[in-house]
Amino acid sequence: MDLLPSDHSGVAQPASCILLNARSLRNKLVDLQSLLVDDQPSIVLVTESWLDQSITDGLLVPSRMYSVYRHDRLSRIGGGVLALVSCQYHSYQIRIPSQFSCIEIECFEVVTDLAIYRFIVLYRPPDFNAMGREYMSRLNACLRYLCDTHNTVILAGDLNLPHIVWDTGDVPFDNIHSVFFNFCLNYGFNQYVTEPTRDNHILDIILCNDPYALSNVNVVQPFSNSDHCMVKFDLNITSHQRVCRDTLYTYDFDNCNVDAITEALINHPFCAAAPTGSADEVWAQFIQPVYLAIDQFVPVRCYNHTGKVAKIKRYPRHINRVIRKKAALWRRLRNSRTSDNKAAYYNQVATCKSLLFEYE
C-alpha cells in the first residue's frame, strides 16, 4: 500500500459539534437524519432523547457513520441523553459506577493526535424541591468522579438552572444552583453559551476546562419543533488520519499489535534517563518514540473519500425552499420575539417536518 509519510505536526483542525434538546427523538428520527445530512457534524450531543429499547441504534444512524453512546431513562417517559460521534474519530465509552445509575448522564472520550478529550453530556430534570436537591447532590458526586482526570473535559447539556448569571457570577444559594456553580469554580470550568437557549434563559450550557479547546460557539435555530435552541461549536482537535488525494488513510487501532506497542513503550528512552533540554525538546524526546511505535505497529486502512461525498442525500427543490424559509422565519423570531413571529415559525416547522416525513 502506497502511503504518505505521517503528518505529526500537531496542527489542530476543528471538529464541528452540535448540542440540542430534542424533546423526544421518537417522532423526530427523520429530522435527525436531515440534520446529519445537512450539517455533517462530527459530534452531536442530545438531551431529552426520550428513547427506550424499542428504538435501536440502527434506527438512529442507519449509515453506521457514527458511534452511538446513550443513557435512556427507564423509570418513566422523558429525559435521557445521547451522543453521536463520527467514526472518523477514535472514541470509547467511559463506564459510570452503578451508584450513579439514576443520573441521566453519558461519558465518552475522543482520542486524537494532540490529546484525549472527555465529553460529558447530561440532563437535569427541572426539580427545585427536596428531590431536586438530592438529585443535584448525586450529580455533583458523579461529576467530581468523572472530572478526576488530566484530560480536557467538555461538559454539555441541559441543566435547567435558569438563575445562574454566568458573566457576573450571581447565583442563588439554594443547594441546587449554588452546588453546580461551586463545582464549576473548583474544577476550572468556563461557560461558553452567552445567549438564551429557551425564552430568556440560558438552560443549555457548554463548559470546558481548557480555554483553547472551543471556538465559534453560536446559538442557532431549534431542532425540529423543540422549544430549545441548538448550540453549534467547534472543537480544535485532529483525528488519527492520513490524507492522500481522494483517498483517506486512517489508523486501524482495533487490529494493532498491542504486545509490540507495549514493549516499545517499556523501552521508551524516558525509562532509562531523565530528559534534558527545553520544554519543546523534552516533548519531542517523549512523543517521537510514541509516533514511531504507532507507525510501526498500527496497521492502516483506507477508503475512498470521494465515494463518501457522493452518498450525500439531496432533497427536492420544494423541500429545500421550505427549509430556507424556516431559517428566515427563525431569524425574524430571534430579532423580534412576538407571538405572530413565533406562530409563523412553528407553523413552518410543522410544514417542514411533514414534507420530510412524506419524502422519507
URGI-V353709 format. One record per pair of residues at least 12 apart in sequence whose C-alpha atoms are under 10 Angstrom apart, sorted by the first residue. I is the first residue (numbers start at 1). J is the second residue. Records with the same first field share a line. If there is no record, write none. Layout:
I: J / J
This chain:
1: 300 / 301 / 302
2: 244
3: 242 / 243 / 244 / 249 / 300 / 302
4: 242 / 243 / 244 / 249
5: 242 / 295
6: 240 / 241 / 242 / 243 / 291 / 292 / 294 / 295
7: 113 / 240 / 241 / 242 / 243 / 291
8: 113 / 114 / 240 / 241 / 242 / 287 / 288 / 291
9: 113 / 114
10: 112 / 113 / 114 / 115 / 237 / 238
11: 113 / 114 / 236 / 237 / 238
12: 112 / 113 / 114 / 213 / 235 / 236 / 237 / 238 / 239
13: 234 / 235 / 236 / 237 / 238 / 239
14: 42 / 213 / 214 / 215 / 216 / 233 / 234 / 235 / 236 / 237 / 238 / 239
15: 41 / 42 / 43 / 86 / 89 / 214 / 233 / 234 / 235 / 236 / 237 / 238 / 239
16: 39 / 40 / 41 / 42 / 43 / 44 / 215 / 216 / 232 / 233 / 234 / 235 / 236 / 237
17: 39 / 40 / 41 / 42 / 43 / 44 / 45 / 84 / 85 / 214 / 217 / 231 / 232 / 233 / 234 / 235
18: 35 / 39 / 41 / 42 / 43 / 44 / 45 / 46 / 83 / 84 / 156 / 217 / 218 / 219 / 220 / 230 / 231 / 232 / 233 / 234
19: 43 / 44 / 45 / 46 / 47 / 83 / 121 / 156 / 157 / 158 / 204 / 205 / 206 / 219 / 223 / 229 / 230 / 231 / 232 / 233
20: 44 / 45 / 46 / 47 / 48 / 49 / 156 / 157 / 158 / 197 / 204 / 220 / 222 / 223 / 226 / 228 / 229 / 230 / 231 / 232
21: 45 / 46 / 47 / 48 / 49 / 79 / 81 / 123 / 157 / 158 / 197 / 203 / 204 / 222 / 223 / 226 / 227 / 228 / 229 / 230 / 231
22: 45 / 46 / 47 / 48 / 49 / 50 / 79 / 81 / 222 / 223 / 224 / 225 / 226 / 227 / 228 / 229 / 230
23: 46 / 47 / 48 / 49 / 50 / 78 / 79 / 80 / 223 / 224 / 225 / 226 / 227 / 228
24: 46 / 47 / 48 / 49 / 50 / 51 / 77 / 78 / 79 / 80 / 226
25: 46 / 47 / 48 / 49 / 50 / 51 / 55 / 60 / 224
26: 49 / 50 / 51 / 52 / 54 / 55 / 60
27: 50 / 353 / 357
28: 49 / 60 / 223 / 224 / 225 / 226 / 353 / 357
29: 55 / 59 / 60 / 61 / 357
30: 59 / 60 / 224 / 353 / 354 / 356 / 357 / 358 / 359 / 360
31: 223 / 224 / 225 / 352 / 353 / 356 / 357
32: 60 / 61 / 223 / 224
33: 59 / 60 / 61 / 62 / 63 / 313 / 356 / 360
34: 224 / 313 / 314 / 315 / 356
35: 223 / 224
36: 61 / 65 / 66 / 84 / 312 / 313
37: 311 / 312 / 313 / 314 / 315
38: 312 / 313 / 314 / 315
40: 86 / 312
41: 84 / 85 / 86 / 232 / 233 / 234
42: 65 / 66 / 84 / 85 / 86 / 87 / 88 / 89 / 234 / 235
43: 66 / 67 / 83 / 84 / 85 / 86 / 87 / 89 / 233 / 234 / 235
44: 66 / 68 / 82 / 83 / 84 / 85 / 86 / 232
45: 69 / 70 / 81 / 82 / 83 / 84 / 85 / 106 / 119 / 120 / 121 / 122 / 156 / 157 / 231
46: 70 / 80 / 81 / 82 / 83 / 84 / 121 / 122 / 123 / 156 / 157 / 158 / 230
47: 70 / 71 / 78 / 79 / 80 / 81 / 82 / 83 / 104 / 105 / 121 / 122 / 123 / 124 / 156 / 157 / 158 / 159 / 204
48: 72 / 73 / 77 / 78 / 79 / 80 / 81 / 82 / 104 / 122 / 123 / 124 / 125 / 157 / 158
49: 70 / 71 / 72 / 73 / 77 / 78 / 79 / 80 / 81 / 82 / 83 / 123
50: 71 / 72 / 73 / 74 / 76 / 77 / 78 / 79 / 80 / 81 / 82
51: 70 / 71 / 72 / 73 / 74 / 77 / 78 / 79 / 80 / 81 / 82
52: 70 / 71 / 72 / 73 / 74 / 76 / 77 / 78 / 80
53: 72 / 74
57: 69 / 70
60: 84
61: 84
64: 86 / 87
65: 84 / 85 / 86 / 87 / 88
66: 83 / 84 / 85 / 86 / 87 / 88 / 89
67: 83 / 84 / 85 / 86 / 87 / 88 / 89 / 90 / 91 / 92 / 93
68: 82 / 83 / 84 / 85 / 86 / 87 / 92 / 93
69: 81 / 82 / 83 / 84 / 85 / 92 / 93 / 94 / 106 / 107 / 108
70: 82 / 83 / 84 / 93 / 104 / 105 / 106 / 107 / 121
71: 83 / 101 / 103 / 104 / 105 / 106 / 107 / 121 / 122
72: 104 / 105 / 106
73: 101 / 102 / 103 / 104 / 105
74: 102
75: 102
78: 125
79: 104 / 122 / 123 / 124 / 125
80: 103 / 104 / 105 / 106 / 121 / 122 / 123 / 124
81: 104 / 105 / 106 / 121 / 122 / 123 / 157 / 158
82: 104 / 105 / 106 / 107 / 121 / 122
83: 106 / 107 / 108 / 119 / 120 / 121
85: 108 / 109 / 110
88: 238 / 239 / 240 / 241 / 250
89: 110 / 111 / 112 / 237 / 238 / 239 / 240 / 241 / 250
90: 109 / 110 / 111 / 112 / 116 / 239 / 240 / 251 / 252 / 253 / 254
91: 108 / 109 / 110 / 111 / 112 / 116 / 117 / 118
92: 107 / 108 / 109 / 110 / 111 / 118
93: 106 / 107 / 108 / 109 / 110 / 118 / 119
94: 106 / 107 / 108 / 109 / 118 / 119 / 120 / 146
95: 107 / 108 / 146
96: 142 / 145 / 146
97: 142 / 145 / 146
99: 138 / 142
100: 138 / 139 / 141 / 142 / 143
101: 142
102: 135 / 138 / 139
103: 122 / 123 / 124 / 125 / 135 / 136 / 138 / 139 / 142
104: 121 / 122 / 123 / 124 / 125 / 139
105: 120 / 121 / 122 / 123 / 124 / 139 / 142 / 143 / 157
106: 119 / 120 / 121 / 122 / 123
107: 119 / 120 / 121 / 122 / 146 / 154 / 155
108: 120 / 121
109: 151 / 152 / 153 / 154
110: 237 / 239
111: 237 / 238 / 239 / 240
112: 237 / 238 / 239 / 240 / 241
113: 237 / 238 / 239 / 240 / 241 / 291
114: 236 / 237 / 238 / 239 / 240
115: 151 / 152 / 237 / 238 / 239
116: 150 / 151 / 152 / 153 / 237
117: 150 / 151 / 152 / 153 / 154 / 213 / 235 / 237
118: 146 / 147 / 149 / 150 / 151 / 152 / 153 / 154 / 155 / 208
119: 146 / 147 / 152 / 153 / 154 / 155 / 156 / 208
120: 143 / 146 / 147 / 153 / 154 / 155 / 156 / 157 / 206 / 207
121: 154 / 155 / 156 / 157 / 158 / 206
122: 139 / 143 / 155 / 156 / 157 / 158 / 159
123: 139 / 156 / 157 / 158 / 159 / 160 / 204
124: 136 / 139 / 157 / 158 / 159 / 160 / 161
125: 158 / 159 / 160 / 161
126: 158 / 159 / 160 / 161 / 162
127: 160 / 161 / 176
128: 160 / 161 / 174 / 175 / 176 / 177
129: 174 / 176
130: 175 / 176
132: 175 / 176
133: 174 / 175 / 176 / 177 / 179
134: 175 / 176
135: 176
136: 159 / 175 / 176 / 177 / 179 / 180
137: 175 / 176 / 179 / 180
139: 179 / 180
140: 176 / 179 / 180 / 182 / 183
141: 183
143: 155 / 180 / 183 / 184
144: 183 / 186 / 187
147: 187 / 209
148: 187
151: 209 / 210
152: 208 / 209 / 210 / 211 / 213
153: 187 / 189 / 207 / 208 / 209 / 210 / 213
154: 189 / 190 / 206 / 207 / 208 / 209 / 210 / 213 / 214 / 235
155: 189 / 190 / 191 / 205 / 206 / 207 / 208 / 209
156: 191 / 204 / 205 / 206 / 207 / 208
157: 203 / 204 / 205 / 206 / 207
158: 197 / 202 / 203 / 204 / 205 / 206 / 228
159: 177 / 180 / 202 / 203 / 204 / 205
160: 177 / 201 / 202 / 203 / 204 / 205
161: 176 / 177 / 178 / 180 / 181 / 201 / 202 / 203 / 204 / 205
162: 177 / 196 / 198 / 200 / 201 / 202 / 203 / 204
163: 177 / 178 / 201 / 202 / 203
164: 177 / 178 / 180 / 181 / 201 / 202 / 203
165: 181 / 194 / 201 / 202
166: 181 / 190 / 191 / 192 / 193 / 194 / 202
167: 190 / 191 / 192 / 194
169: 181 / 185
184: 207 / 208 / 209
187: 208 / 209
188: 207 / 208 / 209 / 210 / 211
189: 206 / 207 / 208 / 209 / 210 / 211
190: 206 / 207 / 208 / 209 / 210 / 211
191: 205 / 206 / 207 / 208 / 209
192: 205 / 206 / 207 / 208 / 211 / 214 / 215 / 216 / 217 / 218 / 233
193: 205 / 206 / 207 / 217 / 218 / 219 / 231 / 232 / 233
194: 206 / 217 / 218 / 219
195: 218 / 219 / 220 / 229 / 231
196: 219 / 228 / 229
197: 219 / 220 / 221 / 222 / 227 / 228 / 229 / 230 / 231
198: 222 / 226 / 227 / 228 / 229 / 230
199: 227 / 228 / 229 / 337
202: 228 / 229
203: 228 / 229
204: 219 / 228 / 229 / 230 / 231
205: 231
206: 231 / 233
212: 235 / 236
213: 234 / 235 / 236 / 237
214: 233 / 234 / 235 / 236 / 237
215: 232 / 233 / 234 / 235 / 236
216: 232 / 233 / 234 / 235
217: 231 / 232 / 233 / 234 / 235
218: 230 / 231 / 232 / 233 / 234
219: 231 / 232 / 233
220: 232 / 327 / 330 / 331 / 334
221: 326 / 327 / 328 / 329 / 330 / 331 / 333 / 334
222: 327 / 330 / 349
223: 349
224: 346 / 349 / 350 / 352 / 353
225: 345 / 346 / 347 / 348 / 349 / 350 / 352 / 353
226: 346 / 349
227: 346
239: 251
240: 252 / 253
241: 300 / 301 / 302
242: 300 / 301 / 302
243: 302 / 305
244: 302 / 305
245: 304 / 305 / 306
246: 303 / 304 / 305 / 306 / 307
247: 302 / 303 / 304 / 305 / 306 / 307
248: 301 / 302 / 303 / 304 / 305 / 306
249: 300 / 301 / 302 / 303 / 304 / 305
250: 298 / 299 / 300 / 301 / 302 / 303
251: 294 / 295 / 298 / 299 / 300 / 301 / 302
252: 298 / 299 / 300 / 301 / 302
253: 294 / 297 / 298 / 299 / 300 / 301
254: 298 / 299
255: 297 / 298 / 299 / 300
256: 294 / 296 / 297 / 298 / 299 / 300
257: 293 / 294 / 296 / 297 / 298 / 299
258: 297 / 298
259: 297
260: 293 / 294 / 296 / 297 / 298
261: 290 / 292 / 293 / 294 / 296 / 297 / 298
262: 293
263: 293
264: 289 / 290 / 292 / 293 / 294 / 297
265: 289 / 290 / 293
267: 289
268: 285 / 286 / 287 / 289 / 290 / 293
269: 285 / 286 / 289
270: 282 / 285 / 286 / 289
315: 356 / 359 / 360
316: 356 / 359
318: 355
319: 351 / 352 / 353 / 355 / 356 / 359
320: 352
321: 352
322: 348 / 349 / 351 / 352 / 353 / 355 / 356
323: 348 / 349 / 351 / 352 / 353 / 355 / 356
324: 352
325: 345 / 348 / 349 / 352
326: 344 / 345 / 346 / 347 / 348 / 349 / 350 / 351 / 352
327: 345 / 348 / 349
328: 345
329: 341 / 342 / 343 / 344 / 345 / 346 / 348 / 349
330: 342 / 344 / 345 / 346 / 348 / 349
331: 345
332: 344 / 345
333: 345
